[in-house]
Amino acid sequence: MDFEKILSGYRPSDIFKKYLTENPGSSGGEMGMDFFAAFPEVDRSFQSVIWNWKGAIKKRRPGISDEVFDKETIICLKEAGYFVLKDK
């Protein structure tokens, strides 16, 4: 998967949306497992951010925006020791 592109400055929400397009039956849990496989140092508590992102919610309920999701994803990657370039 392209999760590593986030480190090159791609917006996390765009990468996660691409994942969902390529894996239409995927759940937030499956998406999280693939993300954690790409970034094993990330704290597993980040799964709650994935579950609450409005892009991953299949039912209509409030969720966090793409902007908040992107910010939280970058923060968690940096806290885990990953170097993230600025937005492309």
DORO-971221 format. One record per residue (C-alpha): residue in one letter; x, y, z. Coordinates in steps of 0.001 Angstrom, whole numbers, plus 500000, padded with zeros to 6 digits. Layout:
BEGIN
AXYZ ...
***
This chain:
BEGIN
M500000500000500000 D501001503615499598 F500971504619503268 E504706505345503048 K503912508238500685 I502712510148503734 L506364510496504739 S507028512196501387 G504457514895502069 Y501246513412500677 R498142514188502709 P497225511196504887 S493526511610504081 D494275511336500347 I496311508159500879 F493617506625503098 K490901507546500551 K492924505829497837 Y493186502767500091 L489394502723500509 T488873503104496746 E491193500186496043 N489737498100498906 P486016498999498913 G484940496329501393 S487650497223503863 S486839498149507446 G488554500739509610 G490178497880511499 E491669496375508348 M492854499774507213 G494477500301510607 M496252496935510467 D497745497812507078 F498772501262508345 F500455499731511405 A502214497181509190 A503723500100507257 F504540502025510453 P505136499493513247 E506451502132515668 V503138504048515747 D501181503715518995 R498159501454518497 S495934504033520174 F496007505822516810 Q493408503257515672 S490747505396517380 V491683508325515100 I491201506091512046 W487834504869513334 N486665508435513981 W487799509897510665 K484731510779508605 G486358509294505484 A486366505850507087 I482863506014508549 K480384504055506472 K477305505209508347 R476254508813508576 R477555510121511867 P479871512940512750 G483540512265512354 I486772514192512329 S487540516218509218 D490284515465506713 E492267518407508071 V492146517147511658 F492866513588510508 D495908514771508523 K497242516750511486 E496737513879513953 T498345511377511576 I501437513556511092 I501729514094514848 C501533510370515603 L504133509546512933 K506534512185514259 E506010511015517850 A506890507491516694 G510170508794515265 Y509271508980511579 F510515511940509523 V507652513527507592 L508218516050504805 K505954519057504377 D502803518819502270 K503121518255498543 
***
